[in-house]
Amino acid sequence: MTLVAERWEQAMTPEDYIASMQQYREEFEANIARTRVMPGDWAAFGQEPLAILVITEDWCPDSVQFVPMVIALARRIPTIEVRILRRSEHQDLADRYRRPDGSQAIPTFVVLDADLQELGFLVERPERADEELREALATFAREHPELQGVDRPWSEMPPDTRLAVRAFLKEWRDQQFDRWTRYLFEDLAEIAKSARARAS
């Protein structure tokens, strides 16, 4: 049994994960409810069984936004099953999955077939969402030169600037929810489709 298949057996159901959440549970559940699963998603995902193993933590803003989307997808499309691991308890597995720049981030979505063979993975957020986020932050920095260190990396921003950026991002990200849902579903479907095409 591969490591990822072994951890799948240990992973929580979405319901167990939600029950264990210490932060952002209300927002997380609201995001499940607001996720729109479209007819095209049935065509993309409903043909063959698919398992999605999520590595995450409840304090992570990206996890609060993106993990509910796949939970909603699995609740509506019976061929999909989702299970969840906390990164703090499975760091060795999380370290296997990296962003293109080599960094490790959450959430991580590991896509598996019915035999729990890995088809591919997506780390943190879809690339298109990442590009839009970078552009939004750059625009915000240009428009708010009064905020000290606003163009620095997050960890190097002064506390007041970090609060202002966080407030901006919360509202801005919320406005992208439906479009970013499409990005996530399309990217996960493409991972599965491409892997199966290579195997055929």
N, C-alpha and C positions, 0 to 999 in steps of 0.2 A: 504494500500500500504506500502510495506517495505521501509526502508530508502534508500537502494541501488536502488530500483525501482524508488523511487521519484527523486533521484539524476540523474538517467539515463535520465529522462525527461528534466532535466536542463543542461545536459552535451553538450559539443560542438561536432560538427562533426569534423572529421580530417581536413577537408578543413578550417573550421573556426579556429581551433587551430593553424594550420600552418600560417594562415594570421595574427594571434595575436602574433606570436613568436617574441621575442626581441633578442634572442641569438641563434646561431648555425642553423639558418633556412636553409642555403645552404647545410650544411652537412646532416641535417635531411632529406631534400628532395632527396639528392644523395643516402642516405641509403635506402629510399623507392625504388628508381629505381634499386638499385643493389641487392635487396632481391630476391632470387630465390624461387618460389613456384613450388614444384615438383608434379608429378602425384600422388604420395602417399598422399600428403596433401589433394587432392580432396577426396580420399577415407576416410581419417581420419576426415575431417571437413564438407564434402559436403552433408552429408545425412540428417541432421536435422538442423533447425535454431539455431544459437548460437550468443549471444551478449557478447562482451568483453568491460567492462568499465575500462578505464585506468586512474589512478591517477598519476599525474606527474608534472614536472616543466621543462621549456625549458633550464635551466642552467645545468641540471644534465647529466653527461656523459653517465650513463647507459640508461637514457631516450633517448638520441640522438642515441644510438645504437639499443636498443630493441624496442622502440615504433614504429619506421618506419617498422619493420618487420611485426607487426600485421596489420598495415595500408595496407601494400602491400598484405598481406594475404586476407584481406577483399575486396580489390579491384579486386582480381582475383577469389574469391570464393563467389558467391552471397548469400549463406546462412549465411554468417558471417556479422555482423554489429559491428563497433567500434565507441565508443564515448569517449570523453576525458574531465576530470576535472583537474583543477589546485589544487594541495594540499593546497596551501595557502588560497584558498577560501572554502575548504571542509576538514579542519583538523579533524573535528569530525568523518567523515567517514573514513579518512585515518588511524586514530588511532585504528580502528577495525582490521586492517590487519597488522600482525607482522611477522618478520622473526623468524626462529626457536629459535634464541637467545633472542627473546623478543623485539628487536629493531624495530623501524618503518623506512621504507626506500622507496624510489621511484626508478623506476616506480612500481606501483602495478597494476596487471592485475586481475580483478574480472570477473570470467566466469559465465554467466547467460544463462538460457534456454529461449525459445520463450516467456514464461510467466514472464520473468524477475525474476525467482527464482534462487537464488545463487547456483551454483554447486561447487565452490571452488575458490581458488585464488593463485597467485604466486607473491611474493614480490622481487623486485629489479632485480634478474637475476636467470636463472636456476641453480640448485645446482651443476650440473657438471661444468658449467662455473665458478661458485664461487670457486670450488676446483682448477680449472686450474689457476684462477687468483691468488689465495693464493700461489700456487707453483711458479708461474712466479715471483711474488714479492719477495719471499724468495730467489730464484735463483739470482735475480737482486741484492739483498742486499749482498749476499755472494760474488758476482763478483765485487762489488763496495764498499769495506770497507773504501775507502777514503772519501765517502760521510758521513758527520757527521749526526748521528741519522737516518740513512737509515732503520734501523730495528725497529724504533719506530712507533706507530700509526700515521696516516696521520696528525692529528691535532697537534701532538707534534714534527713533523719534522721541522728543520730550513728551512727558505724560499728557499735557494739555492738547498737544497736536494729535497724539494717538487717539484721544477721546473724540476729537473732531472728525478724524478720518473714520473711526469706527461708526460714528453716528451717520456720516454720509454713506458709508458702505452698506449699512443695514437697510436704509431706505432704497438705495440704488439697486442692490442685489434683489430685493423683493420685487422690484419692477421687471426684472429679467426672468422671473421664475418660469413662466410658461415657455419662453423661448429656450431657456437652458434645459428644461425638461426634454424638449425635442432633441437638443444636442446630445444629451446623455443617452437617451433611448437609441438614437441613430448610431452613436459610436459603439454602444454595447452590441447592437444588432450586427454592425459591420465586423466587429471582432469575431462573433460566432460564425457569420457567413464566410469570412475569409479563411478562418481555420478549417472549416468543413470543406471548402473548395480545395484547399491544399491537400487535404486528406483523401479526397475522392480520386 
